[in-house]
Amino acid sequence: MIFCRTSIFLSIAFSSVVTTSIASASVIGTLGNFDVINDTGKTAHGFEIDLEGIHSYEVTDVFGGPGRGFPTGRGFDPSTSVERYGSPTITEYTTGSTFGTKITYEGIFDGTNWDYGTPSGTFITPGDNCWSGGGLGYGADTPCDHFGVGTSKEPTHTTYSWLVETGTPGVLTNGIVILPTPSWQVIPSPIPDQPPQVIAKVEAPEPGPGQEFGDAIWVEVFTTELEGPVELEDLVGGSPVIEQAETEIEWQLLQKEIGNPLSGILENESPVGANAESIIRRYEFYEFSGNYDPETHEALFDVGFGDTNPGPNDVGHYLGAQNGAVNLVAAPVPEPSTYLMLLTGVLLLAGVRKYSPNI
């Protein structure tokens, strides 16, 4: 429905034997922790994150996995687990011309029953409460969970799925999840020694069969910048880096329209400090509960309300939240003295090759 853009610039500079060019800054890692509500209408017994274009060795972190400072067990006891399914599996796959890696959180089926499952329902109070370290008593009746993954580069496409039984006991299939995934892009400046642009983007769901417009969703955006790198375990409720976030966008409705490639996209670009090494954005998503056009499925508003100003009945239940982050680094560029040393080394090697019959 809308295409938002403001301006953002990143400036990072170092000085040593090898200096840093701010024009060559790049993404060295993307991270995402998120709450997700199970609104499939069925009890789920797992959750899957499908990262297209990512090899398994490019997965740097998983929420609930080993080596991250959190327990890796199953259940709801914060001393032994962070979410009910415990440490996920990481599996690389190839299907013809496509490859990727799946992060799978899954219950254990003993032939009769599952050890854990996520009930379907709604969750009124948002804010990182879907894990054992949250503040609302995460337990067996909580209809949401908290998952997360970090990668060393941006996936080409990310798909989330609840894993639900559809017929055969013990056999799980993928259920739909309406939770946009933030993507990050660093664009070097065409002007030497000028800072690049850093863009964070989320997109609304695509229209369904027979729809001219897709389902509309509300989003709120909060931003934090840090003068050091961020890790996956920082992206949870109660973490100082999340608590200090400032509101960037209070309300924005996103809705995709067939034939309009710029619809349903929210791109955030805002100024960051000269010493910023990481940027965090928290996205909170809510259902649009207002009226739709019966023919096109376009979101409709009463007089005086709109896509940045919801009416009293336009904001529905909480769909989930994304804590997305990008760590930034600049590629080293040798100083003239370094170039001179490199050139001298090359000339010396050339001289050795010229006068030594054994080289």
N, C-alpha and C positions, 0 to 999 in steps of 0.2 A: 504494500500500500504506500509506503514511503521509503525514501532513501536519504539517510541522515549522514552528514559529513561535517566535521569541524576540523581544525588544524592541530597537528601534533608534531613536535620535532624532538629528536633525541640527540644529545651531544655528550660523547664520552671521549676523554683524551687522557693519555698517559705520556710520561717522558722518561726514557731510559736509553740504553744502548740501542734498543729497537723501539721506535716511537709508534704511536697508534693513529690511524687515520679514521676520523669520525665518519667519513664518507663511505667506509667499507664495513660499518657495523652490520652484524648479522645475528640471526636467531641461533642460539646454541642449545635451546631446549624449551619445550612447551610442557606445561603441567596443567592438570585439571582434576579437581576434586568436586564431587557434586552429590547433592541430595536428589533422590528420584522417588516419586510416589508410584506405587503400583495401583493403577486405575484400569487394569485389564478386565476386571470383573471376575478374575480367577486367582487363587493362591499361586504365587510363583515359587519356584524352588531353585532359583538362581538368576543370574544376570550376566549378560555378555556385552563386551565392548569390542567391536570389530574395527580395526585400524587398517584401512587399505593403504598400500604403498609403504608399509612399515615392516622391516624385518624384525625378528624376535630380538636380535642383539641391539636394536635401536630403541627398545623399551627400557628406560632407565629406572623407573619407579612404578610400583603398584601399591595402592592403598591396601593395608592388611598383609602385605608381603614381607619377607625377611629383610633384615638389614636397614630398616627405616626408623628404628627407635620405638616402634609400637609392637604390642603382642600380636601373634599370628594365629592364635587359636580360634575355635568356633564357639558361637554362643553369644551371651550378653554380659558376661562378667568383664568389666573394664580392666581387671588385672591380667586377664588371659586372652582377650579378644577386642577388636575394634568394631567388627560387624559380624553378623550371625554366620556367614559362610566361611569365614577364615581366609587363609591365603589363597589367592586364585591361581589357576593354571595359565601358562603362556604358551600358545601354540601357533606356529607359523603355518600358512597354507598357500597353495597355488591353485588357481582355477583358470586354465587357459592363459590368457594374456594378463590376468589380474593376480596379484599376490598381496598378502597382508598378514596380520597377526591378530589372534583373538585372545582377549583377556576374559577368562570365564570364572565367575564365582558360582558355586553350585552346591546344593544339598547332597546328602548321601542317602541313597535308596537301598533298604535292606531286603528288598523283595516283597515287602508288604507296605512299609511306611517310609516317609522321608524324615530325616532328623530335624531339618529346619525348613521353613517356608515363610514367605512374605505375604501376609494377607492383603487382599485388595480393599481399597477404601480411600478416604480423603483425610487430609492432614491440615488442620486449621492453622497451627502456629509454625511458620517457617523459621529457618535459621540454623542449619547444621545440627539438628537434633535427631538425625537418623542414624546415629552410631553410638557406641557405648560411652563415649566421652562427651556426648551431647547433654543438654540440660533438661530433657523432658521424660526421663525414665524409659529409654529405648529398651524394648522387650518384644516378646513373641507376638503381641497384638499390634505393634507399630507397623502401619502399612507403607513403610518406606525404608530405604537403606542408603548408605553413603558409600560411594565407590570412587576410585581415582586411578589415574595413570599419568606417567610422564614419559616423553619421548625425546630423542635427540634431534628430531626434525619434525616438520609438520606433516601429518597424514594427508593423503589426497582426498580421503573421505572417511568419516566416522559414523558408525551406526550403533545405536543402543538397542538392546532387546531384553525384556523380561523372559525368562525361561519357564514355560507353563506346560502342564499336562493337557493334551487335547483328546485323548482316548485311551491309549495303551498305558497302563500304570508303569511308572518308572521311566517313560520316554518323554523327553522335553522338546518343545518346539519354541520358536521365537515369537514373542508377542510384541506389539507395537509400543514404542515409547515416544511421547511428544516432549522432547527436551533438546532444544537446539544446542549445538556444540560450538564454542568460540573457536575461531581460527585467527592466526596471527600472520602478519606480513611485514617485513622490513624492506623498504624501498630506498636504495642508495640515491643520494642526490646527484643529478647530472652535473652540478657545479662543484668543482674541486674544493675540498675542505669545508663543505657545507654539511650539516647534519642530515641524516636520512629521515624518512617518514616511517612511523610505526603505526600499524592499523590493526585493530581488533574488530572482528565481524561476527555477527550471528544472523541466521536466516530462519524465517518462519517455515512451517511444514508445507510441502507441496500440496496442491489441490488433489482431492480424491477423484475417483471415476465420476464423470458427469458433472463435476463442479467447475465453475469458472474461477472461483476464489477458494483458497484453502482455509482451514480452520484458523481463526484469529487468536493470537495470544498477546497478553500484556507482559511487558518486561520493565524492571527497574534495574539501574546500573550503578554500581559503586566502584570507586577507583582508589588504589593505593600505589605509590611508587617507593622503591627502596634503593639505598645506596650500596646494596650488596645483593648477591644471588638469593633466590628463594628456593626452598625445597618442598617436596610434596606434603610432608607432615605439617608445614606452615599453613596449608590451605584448609584449615578446619576451624569451626567455631571456637571462640575463646582464644585463638592465636592472636598475638599482638598485631600481626600484619593484616589480619582481617578486621579486627576491632577498630583500627584507625582509619578504615576506609571512609571516604567522603562520597556523598551522593553526587553522581554526575548527571543522571537522567532520572527524574522522578517517575514518570509514566510514559510509555510509548507502546502503541498497538502495532503489531506486525502481522501482515497478511499477504500471502502470495496470490498473484493474479496470472492466469495463463496468458502467455504472449507478452508479458511485461517483465523482462529480466531484472529490472531494478526494483521491483516490488518486494515487500517483505524482508528487506535487508536493512540492518542497522550497523553502520560502521562508525566506530568511535576513534577519534584522533584528538588528543588534548596535550597541551604543553607539558613536558617533563623536565625535571631539573638536570643541570649539567652533569651531575654525578650519579644519575640514575643508572643502576645496573639491572634492575628488574621492574616489571610493571604487573600489577595484579588487577583484574577486574572481576567483580562478583555480579552475576546476573541472577535475578530472581524472576521466575516465570509464573504467570497466573492465567487461568482459563478466562476467555471472553464469554461472559454469561448474558450478554445483551441479545438483541434480536438480529437475525440474519435475513437477508433478502431471500424469499422462498425459491426464486428462480436461479439467481447467480451465486448465492451463498456469501454475498458481500456483507460485512459487518455494518449494522445500522445504528445511528445514535439519535437520541432525542434532541430537541432544540437546545442549544447552549452547551452541548457536550461534543467531544470528538476524540481523535486518536491520540491526543496528548492530555485529554481532560475527561476521564471516565465519569459516567453518571453513577448514581447511587446503586444501580443494579447491574452495572457493566463488568465488574471485577468478580470473577468466580473463584473456585478453589485453587489452592496452591498446587502447582505442577512440579516444582523442584527448583533447585538453584545450582549454578555453576560457579565455582571459584577457579577462574582461569588465570594462568600466569605465563610470562615469557621472560627468560633470562637472556640478556644481551651481552655481546662481546664484540670488540673491534679487531679486525685482522691487523697484525703487525706490519709496519712498513719501515724498512731499514733507513737510518739516517745516512747522509752523504759519507761520513767516516766509515760506516759499516759497508757501504757499497765499495769504498776504496779498499778495505781489507778483503772483501770477496774478490774484487778484480785482481788484487795482488796475488791471492791464492791461485786464481785461474791461470795467471801468467806464469807463476812458478811451476805449476803442474805442466803447462805447455812446454816450458824449458826443459823439465825433466824428461818429457816424452821425446823432445828433439834430440837430446844428447845421450840418452840411455838406450842401448840396443835391446834391453830386456823389457821395455815398456811399450 
